[in-house]
Amino acid sequence: MTLETRCCIAGGGPAGMMLGLLLARAGIPVVVLEKHADFLRDFRGDTVHPSTLEVMHELGILDALLQRPHTELRQLAGQIGNDRVTVADFSHLPTKCKFVAMMPQWDFLDFLAERARAYPTFTLMMRAEVEELVEDNGRVFGVRAHTPDGPLEVRADLVVGADGRSSVVRELARLVIEDIGAPIDVLWLRLSQHPTDGNANLNLRNGHFFVMLNRNDYWQCAYVIPKDGYEEVRRAGLEAFRAEIVGIVPFLADRVHEIQSWDDVKLLTVRIDRLTQWHRLGLLCIGDAAHAMSPIGGVGINLAIQDAVATANLLHEPLRHGAPSVSELHAVQRRRQFPTRATQRMQVLMQNRVIYRTLRSGGTPSLPLFARLLVYYPLLRRLPGRLVGLGVRPEHVRSPEV
């Protein structure tokens, strides 16, 4: 089967679905190919930051989104040894929503798909896995994909790789990756939540870093370990792992038995990288396909959304008339490269100077200078609140609805 369209997007994650919605809204024919059968997967990034909520507000669909089950995080708090610190305050952001919405990513993606399907120029094809690029003389003209109904070829003026940190599209396109490096990995798990629990999101104690995200009836937890340290954790045994968690957050002692096997613990291999060039003639990468982010701050989804907004802003008009030029594709990279680099630089600083030093020390850190300043000068909490909540140079919707 062969399809023809203006834009073919590989990947139905946050970047791909948002770009598909924005282009369809602007009247541009777009096909999104998603290799899975549905969105019900074990997503780890369930944070919808104020910058993304502002985009939804600009699209006029924020109220409908917030009808979906979610919790609201208005401050980011931490427990460093025996000291409690409010790390970030979102209450003063110049946005409609002054909170991070904790929402299952499958709900968020399903919502975007539902809204995009209202436009006749939008097509979403599930269980369609990209396997090849259609190329001629160095130019990309489309993709070939495998589907349950047989081979599919999509011919397009532009192919967008939005297929995540293990992007097939960027590999097929032979784009060069710059590996920034990350000295940590993360183990994800969930534990039930009780009404009497505290609300410290970040916990540094006993040489460990443990993150807890409120998901209403359970905690989504991230246990940070040194890079490639998972096998060592497993060799120590499940009981030792449970004991370490209790040592960091004592009130979890009555429920760590919920970790019944290593199947309840998921490894996220942390990578920070970026493409030196995001595009070729006929092809563009955005989101994690262009720049894999650390989970620090949970900003990866929102960087991907910002990429999608910028791409729609810059390319909806060229796509209306045919294939964007190399200079028009490069304009997307030029627009989004500085926010990407600045955010990655801050993540590297945090993971190297704070988190990894804590893991190496094996002890409880003293309160760092920046944390002491946040305790004594509450106004300073607005700065990390802005960096996490809005990011660097947030995008606004400029593409039209037709």
Secondary structure per residue as TSV (DSSP state, phi and psi in degrees):
chain	resnum	aa	ss	phi	psi
A	1	M	-	360.0	140.2
A	2	T	E	-125.1	134.0
A	3	L	E	-119.3	151.5
A	4	E	E	-123.2	137.1
A	5	T	E	-153.4	172.3
A	6	R	E	-77.3	-46.7
A	7	C	E	-133.3	129.0
A	8	C	E	-112.4	121.8
A	9	I	E	-107.4	123.2
A	10	A	E	-93.9	113.7
A	11	G	-	113.5	120.1
A	12	G	-	-103.3	38.1
A	13	G	S	-85.7	-164.6
A	14	P	H	-56.8	-45.3
A	15	A	H	-66.3	-47.0
A	16	G	H	-65.9	-43.4
A	17	M	H	-70.6	-39.0
A	18	M	H	-67.0	-42.5
A	19	L	H	-64.7	-41.0
A	20	G	H	-59.2	-43.6
A	21	L	H	-62.7	-47.0
A	22	L	H	-66.5	-40.8
A	23	L	H	-69.0	-42.6
A	24	A	H	-62.4	-39.4
A	25	R	H	-60.8	-32.5
A	26	A	T	-86.9	4.5
A	27	G	T	85.3	13.6
A	28	I	-	-91.9	124.0
A	29	P	-	-61.0	127.7
A	30	V	E	-142.2	139.1
A	31	V	E	-119.9	126.4
A	32	V	E	-106.9	126.8
A	33	L	E	-107.4	120.3
A	34	E	E	-120.3	126.5
A	35	K	S	-75.1	-21.2
A	36	H	S	-88.0	164.2
A	37	A	S	-79.5	-22.8
A	38	D	S	-157.5	-176.5
A	39	F	S	-94.7	1.0
A	40	L	-	-80.9	76.7
A	41	R	S	-126.5	169.1
A	42	D	-	-78.6	73.0
A	43	F	-	-71.5	148.7
A	44	R	S	-106.7	-24.5
A	45	G	-	-94.8	93.0
A	46	D	-	-110.7	20.5
A	47	T	E	-98.8	127.7
A	48	V	E	-113.6	104.4
A	49	H	-	-78.1	165.0
A	50	P	H	-54.8	-32.7
A	51	S	H	-63.8	-40.3
A	52	T	H	-71.7	-40.7
A	53	L	H	-61.9	-32.9
A	54	E	H	-66.8	-38.9
A	55	V	H	-60.6	-43.1
A	56	M	H	-63.5	-36.5
A	57	H	H	-63.8	-44.2
A	58	E	H	-64.2	-27.9
A	59	L	T	-84.4	-7.1
A	60	G	T	78.1	20.5
A	61	I	-	-124.2	14.3
A	62	L	H	-64.4	-47.8
A	63	D	H	-59.5	-39.2
A	64	A	H	-66.5	-39.5
A	65	L	H	-61.7	-43.5
A	66	L	T	-74.4	-2.8
A	67	Q	T	-75.0	-19.0
A	68	R	S	-73.0	150.2
A	69	P	S	-57.5	129.5
A	70	H	-	-162.2	164.1
A	71	T	E	-118.8	161.5
A	72	E	E	-118.0	123.6
A	73	L	E	-105.6	107.3
A	74	R	-	-95.6	-19.3
A	75	Q	E	-140.7	152.9
A	76	L	E	-110.2	114.4
A	77	A	E	-111.7	153.8
A	78	G	E	-137.4	153.6
A	79	Q	E	-117.8	109.5
A	80	I	E	-110.0	102.0
A	81	G	T	62.8	-122.4
A	82	N	T	-96.8	2.7
A	83	D	E	-99.6	132.1
A	84	R	E	-100.8	131.3
A	85	V	E	-132.9	132.2
A	86	T	E	-85.8	112.4
A	87	V	E	-83.2	-40.7
A	88	A	E	-142.3	140.3
A	89	D	E	-122.2	118.9
A	90	F	-	-94.9	0.4
A	91	S	T	-70.3	-15.4
A	92	H	T	-108.7	12.3
A	93	L	-	-69.0	143.7
A	94	P	S	-81.9	55.6
A	95	T	S	-131.8	163.7
A	96	K	S	-62.3	-43.9
A	97	C	-	-107.6	124.6
A	98	K	-	-105.9	49.7
A	99	F	S	-159.1	160.6
A	100	V	E	-91.9	127.0
A	101	A	E	-88.5	122.4
A	102	M	E	-92.0	107.2
A	103	M	-	-138.5	133.4
A	104	P	-	-53.0	132.4
A	105	Q	H	-63.4	-29.6
A	106	W	H	-65.0	-32.1
A	107	D	H	-67.6	-42.3
A	108	F	H	-63.8	-46.1
A	109	L	H	-67.2	-39.4
A	110	D	H	-61.9	-37.8
A	111	F	H	-64.6	-44.9
A	112	L	H	-62.3	-41.8
A	113	A	H	-63.3	-42.2
A	114	E	H	-60.5	-43.4
A	115	R	H	-69.4	-39.1
A	116	A	H	-67.0	-35.5
A	117	R	T	-64.5	-15.7
A	118	A	T	-70.9	-13.1
A	119	Y	S	-101.6	132.1
A	120	P	T	-66.9	-16.6
A	121	T	T	-89.6	4.8
A	122	F	E	-105.0	132.8
A	123	T	E	-132.1	127.1
A	124	L	E	-114.6	123.6
A	125	M	E	-116.6	112.9
A	126	M	E	-85.9	159.7
A	127	R	S	56.6	37.7
A	128	A	-	-119.9	104.4
A	129	E	E	-105.6	119.6
A	130	V	E	-67.1	132.3
A	131	E	E	-122.3	-26.6
A	132	E	E	-145.7	155.7
A	133	L	E	-97.1	144.4
A	134	V	E	-90.7	113.5
A	135	E	E	-129.1	154.2
A	136	D	E	-156.4	121.1
A	137	N	T	54.4	40.7
A	138	G	T	83.6	-2.9
A	139	R	E	-105.1	141.3
A	140	V	E	-93.0	128.4
A	141	F	E	-112.9	-4.3
A	142	G	E	160.1	-163.8
A	143	V	E	-137.7	158.2
A	144	R	E	-114.1	135.9
A	145	A	E	-133.2	156.9
A	146	H	E	-98.7	132.7
A	147	T	E	-132.8	163.9
A	148	P	T	-60.3	-23.2
A	149	D	T	-93.0	7.2
A	150	G	E	112.9	-174.6
A	151	P	E	-63.7	145.0
A	152	L	E	-129.2	133.4
A	153	E	E	-118.7	126.3
A	154	V	E	-113.1	116.4
A	155	R	E	-92.6	130.4
A	156	A	E	-147.9	151.7
A	157	D	E	-69.4	-27.1
A	158	L	E	-144.5	131.6
A	159	V	E	-104.5	128.8
A	160	V	E	-112.9	121.3
A	161	G	E	-85.5	108.6
A	162	A	-	-128.2	37.0
A	163	D	-	-101.8	32.0
A	164	G	-	83.3	-176.2
A	165	R	T	-67.5	-19.9
A	166	S	T	-105.8	41.5
A	167	S	-	-55.0	123.2
A	168	V	H	-72.0	-36.9
A	169	V	H	-62.5	-47.5
A	170	R	H	-67.4	-29.8
A	171	E	H	-68.5	-46.6
A	172	L	H	-62.8	-32.9
A	173	A	T	-80.2	-8.0
A	174	R	T	59.7	40.9
A	175	L	-	-82.3	145.3
A	176	V	-	-85.3	129.8
A	177	I	E	-104.6	131.2
A	178	E	E	-98.4	114.8
A	179	D	E	-87.8	113.6
A	180	I	-	-79.5	-34.8
A	181	G	-	95.2	147.4
A	182	A	-	-147.0	126.8
A	183	P	S	-87.5	11.0
A	184	I	E	-132.1	158.0
A	185	D	E	-127.8	172.8
A	186	V	E	-133.9	136.3
A	187	L	E	-104.7	122.9
A	188	W	E	-101.2	140.0
A	189	L	E	-155.6	169.8
A	190	R	E	-128.9	144.0
A	191	L	E	-133.4	145.8
A	192	S	E	-64.4	153.6
A	193	Q	-	-109.9	140.1
A	194	H	-	-114.3	151.5
A	195	P	T	-58.8	-26.9
A	196	T	T	-88.1	0.7
A	197	D	-	-65.8	150.6
A	198	G	-	-75.1	-173.4
A	199	N	-	-133.2	35.1
A	200	A	-	-74.8	117.3
A	201	N	S	-80.2	-33.9
A	202	L	E	-117.2	131.9
A	203	N	E	-132.6	116.8
A	204	L	E	-115.1	113.8
A	205	R	E	-162.2	145.4
A	206	N	T	55.2	34.7
A	207	G	T	75.7	19.6
A	208	H	E	-130.6	156.3
A	209	F	E	-127.1	121.5
A	210	F	E	-133.8	126.1
A	211	V	E	-110.7	137.7
A	212	M	E	-127.6	121.9
A	213	L	E	-112.5	127.8
A	214	N	E	-72.9	116.8
A	215	R	-	-118.8	37.4
A	216	N	S	73.6	-75.1
A	217	D	S	-103.2	2.1
A	218	Y	E	-153.6	161.6
A	219	W	E	-96.1	128.8
A	220	Q	E	-90.3	116.7
A	221	C	E	-115.0	143.9
A	222	A	E	-125.2	119.5
A	223	Y	E	-105.3	112.3
A	224	V	E	-85.8	133.7
A	225	I	E	-129.5	160.8
A	226	P	E	-62.4	153.1
A	227	K	T	-51.7	132.2
A	228	D	T	62.7	25.2
A	229	G	-	-95.5	5.3
A	230	Y	H	-63.5	-43.5
A	231	E	H	-63.6	-35.3
A	232	E	H	-65.1	-40.5
A	233	V	H	-62.3	-42.8
A	234	R	H	-65.5	-39.4
A	235	R	H	-63.0	-33.1
A	236	A	H	-67.1	-23.5
A	237	G	-	102.4	156.1
A	238	L	H	-66.6	-35.9
A	239	E	H	-65.4	-40.9
A	240	A	H	-64.6	-37.5
A	241	F	H	-63.5	-44.8
A	242	R	H	-61.0	-41.6
A	243	A	H	-64.4	-37.1
A	244	E	H	-62.4	-41.6
A	245	I	H	-62.5	-43.8
A	246	V	H	-64.0	-35.1
A	247	G	H	-64.8	-28.5
A	248	I	H	-85.2	-45.6
A	249	V	S	-128.3	90.2
A	250	P	G	-57.1	-32.1
A	251	F	G	-70.7	-5.0
A	252	L	G	-86.4	2.7
A	253	A	G	-59.6	-31.9
A	254	D	G	-84.1	6.8
A	255	R	T	-142.7	1.7
A	256	V	G	-65.8	-15.3
A	257	H	G	-64.6	-14.6
A	258	E	G	-65.2	-20.0
A	259	I	-	-81.4	90.3
A	260	Q	-	-87.3	-24.1
A	261	S	S	-157.3	172.6
A	262	W	G	-68.7	-12.9
A	263	D	G	-66.0	-20.1
A	264	D	G	-85.3	0.1
A	265	V	-	-120.3	122.9
A	266	K	E	-109.7	131.4
A	267	L	E	-87.7	126.4
A	268	L	E	-108.9	112.6
A	269	T	-	-78.9	112.9
A	270	V	-	-78.8	130.0
A	271	R	-	-132.7	141.6
A	272	I	-	-124.9	114.4
A	273	D	E	-149.6	173.1
A	274	R	E	-159.2	152.1
A	275	L	E	-75.6	141.2
A	276	T	S	-72.9	-32.3
A	277	Q	-	-135.9	127.3
A	278	W	-	-87.1	-1.6
A	279	H	E	-146.8	160.1
A	280	R	E	-135.8	169.1
A	281	L	T	-60.5	118.4
A	282	G	T	91.5	1.1
A	283	L	E	-146.1	143.1
A	284	L	E	-144.1	139.0
A	285	C	E	-109.1	140.8
A	286	I	-	-139.4	171.9
A	287	G	G	64.3	-149.5
A	288	D	G	-61.6	-23.4
A	289	A	G	-65.9	-26.5
A	290	A	T	-97.1	-26.2
A	291	H	E	-160.7	106.5
A	292	A	E	-77.6	131.1
A	293	M	-	-107.2	154.6
A	294	S	-	-70.6	153.7
A	295	P	S	-70.3	-5.5
A	296	I	G	-58.1	122.9
A	297	G	G	83.2	-10.3
A	298	G	G	60.5	31.3
A	299	V	-	-93.2	-3.1
A	300	G	H	-58.6	-44.7
A	301	I	H	-59.9	-42.5
A	302	N	H	-74.8	-31.6
A	303	L	H	-62.7	-39.8
A	304	A	H	-63.9	-42.7
A	305	I	H	-62.9	-42.8
A	306	Q	H	-62.9	-39.1
A	307	D	H	-59.0	-43.9
A	308	A	H	-63.8	-42.0
A	309	V	H	-63.5	-45.8
A	310	A	H	-62.7	-39.9
A	311	T	H	-62.7	-45.6
A	312	A	H	-64.1	-41.5
A	313	N	H	-58.4	-43.2
A	314	L	H	-87.9	-26.2
A	315	L	H	-113.6	-6.1
A	316	H	H	-62.9	-37.3
A	317	E	H	-73.5	-47.6
A	318	P	H	-56.2	-39.5
A	319	L	H	-66.8	-25.2
A	320	R	H	-65.4	-23.5
A	321	H	H	-112.6	-2.6
A	322	G	S	143.0	-144.8
A	323	A	-	-88.0	131.0
A	324	P	-	-63.5	146.4
A	325	S	-	-76.8	168.2
A	326	V	H	-59.8	-41.0
A	327	S	H	-65.4	-34.6
A	328	E	H	-70.6	-36.3
A	329	L	H	-68.4	-40.3
A	330	H	H	-65.5	-26.3
A	331	A	H	-61.4	-32.7
A	332	V	H	-66.4	-48.2
A	333	Q	H	-61.0	-42.9
A	334	R	H	-61.4	-39.2
A	335	R	H	-69.1	-39.1
A	336	R	H	-100.6	-8.0
A	337	Q	H	-67.8	-43.5
A	338	F	H	-63.6	-48.4
A	339	P	H	-57.2	-37.4
A	340	T	H	-64.7	-50.5
A	341	R	H	-62.8	-42.8
A	342	A	H	-64.4	-41.9
A	343	T	H	-67.0	-44.0
A	344	Q	H	-63.3	-36.7
A	345	R	H	-62.5	-41.8
A	346	M	H	-67.1	-38.7
A	347	Q	H	-64.3	-43.1
A	348	V	H	-62.2	-41.1
A	349	L	H	-60.0	-45.8
A	350	M	H	-66.3	-45.3
A	351	Q	I	-70.8	-31.8
A	352	N	I	-85.7	-41.6
A	353	R	I	-87.5	-26.7
A	354	V	I	-113.3	-61.4
A	355	I	I	-68.5	-52.6
A	356	Y	H	-66.9	-35.9
A	357	R	H	-62.7	-37.2
A	358	T	H	-64.2	-44.0
A	359	L	H	-63.8	-38.3
A	360	R	H	-74.0	-32.5
A	361	S	H	-69.8	-33.0
A	362	G	-	73.9	4.9
A	363	G	S	-128.0	-176.7
A	364	T	-	-88.2	122.0
A	365	P	-	-71.1	150.4
A	366	S	-	-72.8	161.8
A	367	L	-	-65.8	117.1
A	368	P	-	-62.9	161.6
A	369	L	H	-57.5	-44.4
A	370	F	H	-62.2	-36.0
A	371	A	H	-70.5	-38.0
A	372	R	H	-63.8	-39.0
A	373	L	H	-63.4	-38.0
A	374	L	H	-66.1	-32.5
A	375	V	H	-68.6	-45.2
A	376	Y	H	-86.7	-22.3
A	377	Y	-	-128.5	82.9
A	378	P	G	-54.5	-29.4
A	379	L	G	-60.3	-27.3
A	380	L	G	-66.7	-19.2
A	381	R	G	-66.5	-16.8
A	382	R	H	-68.9	-30.0
A	383	L	H	-65.8	-55.6
A	384	P	H	-62.8	-29.4
A	385	G	H	-61.4	-39.8
A	386	R	H	-72.2	-41.6
A	387	L	H	-64.5	-41.1
A	388	V	H	-78.2	-44.8
A	389	G	H	-75.7	-39.3
A	390	L	T	-107.3	-32.8
A	391	G	-	79.6	-171.6
A	392	V	S	-91.9	122.1
A	393	R	S	52.2	68.5
A	394	P	-	-63.8	149.5
A	395	E	-	-94.3	154.5
A	396	H	-	-126.5	148.6
A	397	V	-	-69.6	119.1
A	398	R	-	-115.5	-15.5
A	399	S	S	-71.4	144.5
A	400	P	-	-85.1	168.6
A	401	E	-	-108.4	125.6
A	402	V	-	-121.1	360.0
